[in-house]
Amino acid sequence: MKADPAAFAAMKNAASDELVYAVLRRYNLLKASLNERVEQALEGVRPMLKSHGGDVELVTVRPPAVEVRFKGACDGCPASTLTFHAGVKKALQDVCPEITDVVQVRGLGADTGEGAVRFISPFALNAQGNWIPAGTLSDFPDGVVRAMELGGRKVIVTRNGASVTCFENACAHLGFPIHDGEVEGGIITCPYHGFRYDLASGECLTAPEVQLQPHAVRIVGTKVEVRITA
């Protein structure tokens, strides 16, 4: 049938019917469509995203480009760039090599109502749990590390634009307080032994095998709330 142009055209026309397409796919008479393979790739990364309270949805497929959008905790998360490149983009290009351009669409359809909960920390798994008030957004100037005690724990809270993160106030090296360290370009340097940490992710740039201990952060309206990790 594929060798005969007229028969092939008729088969393509018939395949536009969902039931016919499903039967042809069942017997491997048709390869999976690009849209189907794109959705298959996204399904492969969804369990990882959902474990962090997030998700990803397909916006458009315009070969050789695909547009996707993060949802939930992944929308606006400081680690979303890493998640996009190492997770979603790689999965799409592994399954659909003909896709050469994967675009992350930001902010469309976001819930911005007064009662909306916007998750900022990649460690804010869901809306449940013992959330502790930490202040309002105006209490945290951009780029300033603020030392606090929340839930009996000494922590540091910092803001970068719409992103707020919270970590244990203890260097992963010897546990000394880190809040007095110099901050430059979103990187804090421990004032004792010079270990450097990314304030967006807690990653240690000096010794990548360790990191600052994170605590979940969420913003409700203008209020900043933290959930202390045991």
Secondary structure by P-SEA (a helix, b strand, c coil): ccccaaaaaaaaaaaccaaaaaaaaaaccccccaaaaaaaaaaaaaaaaaaaccccccccccccbbbbbbccccccccaaaaaaaacaaaaaaaacccccbbbbbccccccccccbbbbccccccccccccccccccccccccbbbbbbcccccbbbbbcccbbbbccccccccccccccccccccccccccccccccccccccccccccccbbbbbbbcccbbbbbbcc
